Amino acid sequence: MDAAHGHAMLWDHRRRAWTYNPGLAIRLLDDHRNFDRYEEVDRQTADQLVPGVTGGVPLPDEASIRSVFTEASG
């Protein structure tokens, strides 16, 4: 997530893919009912945890993420 510029990617369980969806990310993070359901982690920790959440699909590399964010900016 790049909160400063309004960008976010999430794991879409139905599509089994990383998707650009900042609106959903903000709704999840800003909902008081979810405050105890997430924590901010560094990239190294995320890289270790993500395969367990995604069924083995790794977190996209930083260049790929930045490319998606740049493309979304128009």
N, C-alpha and C positions, 0 to 999 in steps of 0.2 A: 504494500500500500504506500502511495505517495500522497499523504494527506495534504501537504502544502499545495499540490497542484490538482487535487481531486481525482486521483487515479487509484484503481484497485483491481487486483485479479483475485479470483476465488476458484476453489476446486468445485466443479459442478459434478456432483455424484451421478446424476442421471446421464449426462453426456460423457462422463469419465474423461474430462478434459479441463484444463485451466481456461477460464473465461474472464474477459474484461467486464466487470460489473461494479463500478464504484457506487452506484445507487443502492444496491443490495448490501454492500459492505458497510456503508454509512448507516443504513437502517438497522443492521445487526449490532454494530458497535455503539450506536446512540440509544439503543433500547435498554432501559434500566434493568429489565429482566435478564439481560445477557451479561451484565457486568462481571459476574462470577464465572462465566463460561469461557473466557479468553484471557490471555496474557501476552504482552509484547515480548518477543524473543529476538535474539540476534540471528543473522543469516546462517551461521554454523549450526545453531540449535535447530532452526527451521529445516535445514537440509537433512538433519538426522531424523526429525519427527515426521516429515511429510510422507515418506514412503509408507509408513504405517497407516496414515489417513487415506491415502490415495490408492492403496493396493499395489504399490510399487512404482508409481509414476513420480519421477523426481520433480522438484520445484524447478521452473524454468531458470536458466542462467540470467544474470543481471542484464546482459546485452539484449537478450530476447524480451525481457520485461520492459526495458527502456524503449525498445523498438515498438512494442504494442502501445505503450503510453504515448510515445511521439506520434504514432499513426492516429491514435484516438484524438489527439489535440488538433488534428487537421492539418 
